[in-house]
Amino acid sequence: MAGGARSYQMARRLAAMGHEVIMVTSDQHPAADAPAWRESHEAGIRVLWAAVPYDNVMSYAARIKAFLVFAWRAARKAAELRGDVVFATSTPLTIALPAVYAASRAKCPMVFEVRDLWPAVPIAIGAIRNPMLKAAARWLERFAYRNAAQIVALAPGMAANIVATGYPAEHVTVIPNGCDLDVFAGEAMGRALRNRHSWLGGRPLLVFAGTFGLVNGMDYLARLAASIGKIDAEVRIVGVGIGRELAATKALAERLGVLGNNLFLVGQQPKAEVAGWLQAADMTIALFTGPDIVWRDAVQNKFFDSLAAGKPVANNFEGWQAKIAAEAGAGLILSGTDHDAAARDVVRALRDPEWLRAASVAAGKLARTRFNRDALAVQLAAVLDKATAPARGNQQGHAH
């Protein structure tokens, strides 16, 4: 499906290792007559889908309501499944509710994965303002950590924040997002995309692929396109994805005269088509705005997809992923406020074949080594084993 693939990619590897994996998830776009639950089997995973409508364009209140509805329904469903360990991956933090309930019913440990610093980020950007909601969210954070036998964090800064709440450091493991090399193998789809669009062809291409969300500051893309157009009219920028800021981004791009000129917004695409756009790109771009807690430990899926496709990444923030790319020679850190300076850096990179070649090699090396999903899945399996070890020890003791 479109969107983040971490849960699926990790689960299918756990299944391939011989573990029995049952995934409880949501069908976010169910048919009007869809049953409350449906079941499918995907790459060795038994998947149970709850029909809970959800979309990034929904209001924050509506999204929280969807989280709570899913938590209630998932708790009842997961309690029916008697596993050896419950693995809950968040955001949102409400995922902890069905996980703790199911683990208590099955008398097994719960492992909690923190993919975003929630509620710190929504509080920082003003999405949660009500004092009672803030207090409830912070209580939920402590509740999730307190009931976790082990915690997985996606970045070192996230791990530090978790430990700062009083959770023992020896039970926290950093397992970053990973790269799926098989998804981005070959360049045929990228070439086909270039040939399909007369406005692209062999021109330099910068691609943004991700959510058009509030924290991404998507006006930056339109303003960057305007600045690039003044320097090099041949450079093309493509935005792939949807979100609550898509309409505003289109409107601004029209006002600036770049929409359909050097900036092309192609909307949400199937995962294979997204892979094609990344193959077609010369470089990708990752965007964030707001206080540093929003982007400091950013671990965007499309950053890792770009590395897997062997494409350098330009970031307009100085967070964890941006520094990794820059230090490895696999990307740039652009000014987040000076669009003209950022445009000069982008054009310079896109028009430098030697830099592009070296940066692409560096990106591919990061994908194959530090962020290889196969190796990261082995680390996750070890964390799950570690969580269940005390229970296994108790069972062996009773047997004797």
N, C-alpha and C positions, 0 to 999 in steps of 0.2 A: 504494500500500500504506500501511498505518498506519505511523506513525513519521516520521523525518526525510526530507525531500524534496529536500534541497539537491542531491545528486548528480544526481537525475533532472531537476530543474528547470534546472540549469546545462547538463546534457548535451543536453536537447532544444533549448535555445537555440543551442548550438554547432552542432547538426545543422541547425537552421533557417538558420544563417549560411552553410551550404554545406560544412561540415567533415564528414568521415566519422568517425563516433563508434561505437566498440565498447566496451561496458561489460562487465567481468568482475565478477560479484557472487555473492551466496549466496542460495539458496533456504532460508530458515531453518526452514520448516515443511514439509518434503517429505513426500509420501505414502510409505507403507512400501515400495512397489514402484517408487519413482521412480528413473529412470536417474541415473548419476553427474553428467551434464550435460544440460541442455536449453537450447533456444534460442528466443527470441521477438524480435519487432520492436515497439518502443514509441516512438511519436512521432519516427520517423526514426532511432532508436538500435537497433543490433544488440546484444541483451542475451544474454550467456552466463551461465547460472545453475548454480552448483555446489550439489549437495544436501548441505548442512552444517547439521544441526539446531543451533539457537541460541535462547536465551531469556534475558531479564534475570533470571529467577528462578533460573537455574543458579548453582551455586557459582562462586567466582572461578576455582578450578582448572579446572573444567569449561569455563568460558568461554575461558580461556587455551588450553586444548587445542583448542577449536573454532577459535580464531584461527589456531593453528599448522597445523591440518588444512587450513583454507582457504588459508593462505599457500602450503603445499606444492602443493596442487592448482591454485591460481590461477597459480603460477609456471610450471608446465608448460604450462597452457593459454595464458597470455599470451605465452609465448615463441614460440608458433606464429603469433602475430599480428605482422606487421611494420609498425608504424606509424611516423609521423614524430616522435611524442612520446608518452611514457607519463605519465599523470597519476594520481597516487596520493593518495587522500583518507583521512585518518586521524582518529579512532581506529578500531582500535588501531594501535600502531606497527608491528606485524607486517605491515601492509599494505606497508611498505617492502621487505620481502623479495622477494615476487613482482615488484614494480615494478622494483627494481634489476636483478634477473635478466633480466626481459623487455627492459629498456632496453639491457643489455649485449649480449644476443643480437641485438637489432635495430640495435645501434650508433646509438642515438638518445638524446636527453636525457630525463631524468626530472624532472618537476615535482611537488613534494610539498606537500600541503595539510594544515595543522595545525588541526584543529577542536577540540582539547582539549589541555591541557598534560599529556600522558602521557609518562613515568610519574610526574611530580611529584604529580598529584592522587591516584592510587591509593596511592602511598607515604604521602602526607600523611594520608589517612583510614585507613591501616593495612591496606588490602586486599592490599598487597604487603609482607610482613614479612621474608621470608627474605633474608639478606644476599646470597646468590648470585643470587637472582632480581632483587634491586634492581640489582646490578652489571650483570646481563645486560640489564635494561631500559634502564639508562642508556647502555650500549654501543650498544644498538639505536637509541636516540635520536640519538646522535652519528653512527652509520652512516647513518641516513636523511638527516640534514642534509648530511653529507659527500658523498653521492652525488646530491644534488639540484642541478640547474642553476639553479632558481628555487624559492622557497618562498612559499606563500600562507598568511597567518595570518588568523584570523577576528576578531581584536581587536588594538588597539594594544599592550596589555599582553603578549599572546602574542608579538607581533613582537619586543618588547623582550627577552623571555626567550630567544627564538631567537638574537638578536644577541649576547646575553650569553654564549652557548656558544662564540662566536668566528666564527659564520657572518657573512659580509659583509652589512651593512645594505642595500646597493644592490641585492641580489638578493632582498629580502623585500618583498612587497606585501600590504597589508591589504585584504582583500575580505570584508566582514561577511556574515552571513546576510542573506537578502533577503525581500521581501514579494511574494507572488503575488496580485496584485489580482483577477485573473480568477476565482480559486477562491472568493473571498468576496463576489463581486458580488451585490447584491440582498439582501432580508431575508425573502423568502417562507418559506425553510426554518426560519429562526429563529422566525417567528410560528407556523408549524405545530407546532414542538416545544413552544412555550409552550401552545398550545391542546390538545395531546395529553395533557399532564400536569395533572391537576386540582390538584396541590399547588403548581404554578408559576403558571400564568395570567399575570396582569399584575404579579406581585410583583417586587421588586428582586432581581436575580440576579448572583451572583459565581461565576465559573467557573474551575476549575483544569483544564487539559488538558495532560497530559504523563505522563512515567514516574513511577510510585510507587517511586522508588529510594532507596537509603540516603542519598545526598548531598542529597536533597530534604527530609529531616526531615519526613516526612508527618504525624507526630503533630501538627504545627503546625496543619494544616487542621482536624482534629477539635477541638483546643483553641480555635481561633479561632471555630469554629461554636458552641461552648458559650458563649463570651463574647458573641458577637453575639446569640445567643438570649436572653440576659438583658437586652439593650438594645432589640432590635427583633425580635419573634418572626415578623414577616412576611418578613424577608430570607431568601432561599434560596441555598444554596451547592451547587454540583454539581462532582463530581470525575470527569473523563473520563480513562481510561487504566488500565493494569495495571503490574505490577512486583512485585518481591520484598517490598515493604512494604505491599501492598494488604490482605492478610489482617490484619496488625497494625493498620493504620489502621481497618479495619472493626471490629475487636474493641474498640479504644479508643473509637470513636464510639458503639458500643453501650453501653459502660460509662458514658459521659458523657451518654447519653440523647439524642443528636442524630441518630443514624442513622435515616433515614426520617422525621425530624421537620423539621429545617431543613438537614440535610446528606444529599445523595443521591449515592451512588457508582454510576455507570452502566457501569463497566468499559470495555474496549476497544471502540471504535466505528470503522466505516469512515470514510475521510477526509472524505467528503461529510457524514456525520453530525456529525463534529467541527466542520466548518465551520458547520453549523447551530447547534450549541451556542454557538459564538463569536458568531454573528449574534444569538442570543437573549440573550446576556449584556449586562448594563449595564457590567460591568467584569470583567477577568480578574485572576488572581493567579499570580505566579511564586514558587517556594519554593526555598531552599537552606539548608544548614546546614554546620557544620564550619569548618576553618581558612580564612582568606581566599583562599588559592590556589585553593580549590574554586569560589568564586563571584566572585572579583575580575574575571575576564574572561569571565564567563558570556555565552553567545550562544545562548540556548534557542530552538529552532524555534517554540515556541508564543508566545514574546514577539513574534516577527515576524508570526506568523499573527494575533495580536490586533491589531497595528497595521494589517495589511492589511484586517481586518474593521472598522477604525475604532473600536476599543474601547480605553479607557485600561487601563493595567496597574498593579496594586499589586505591589510587590516587598518581600520581608521581608529583604533584604540590600542593601548599598550598592555593588554591583558596577557594571561598565561600563554594562550595559543599564539598570539601575535609575536611574543618574544621567542617562542620555540621556532617558529618559521624564520624569523629574521636571523637568529643566531645560527641556524642550520644553512643559511643561504637559500632558503626556499620561499622567501616572501619579503614583503615591504611593510613598514609601519608608516601610514600616511597621517598627515595632519587631520585631526577631526574637526577643525574649525576653518582652516584656510583652504578653500576648495581649489583656488588657482594653483597653490603650491602642490596640493595633492595631484591635480591634473598633470602638472609638469612631471612629477615622479612616475605616474602611471604611463604617460606617453613615452618617456625616456626608456622605461623598462620594456614596453611593448615593441619599441623600435630598435631594441638591442638584441640581435639574434644570439650572440654569445651568452649574454646574461640569462636569457630565456632558457637556453639549452642547459646551462649549469644549474639554474634554479629548478628546472623540471627534474633533473637527475637527483638533486637534493631532496625534492618533495617525494619522489618515488622511494628513495632510501629510507626516509622517515616512515613511510607506509609499510615497507617490508620488514623493518626492524622494530623500532620503538612502539609503533602503533599497529602491529600485526594482530588482527582480531583472533586468529587461531591461538596465539600465545596468551592473549588476554583472557580468552575463555578458559584456558587451563588454570590461570590464576583465580578466576571466579569459582571454578570447581573446587579448588583447594580451600577457599574461604568457606564454601558450603560444607565441605568435609570437616573443616575445623569446628564449625558451629555444631555439627551433629556428633562430634567425637565424645563429649561428656555423656550424651544419651546412650551411645553405643557402649561406653564403658560401664554405665549403670546396668544395662541389659546383660552384659557379660558377667558382672558381679552377681546379679540375681541368679544367673544360670549355674554359677558355681555354688 
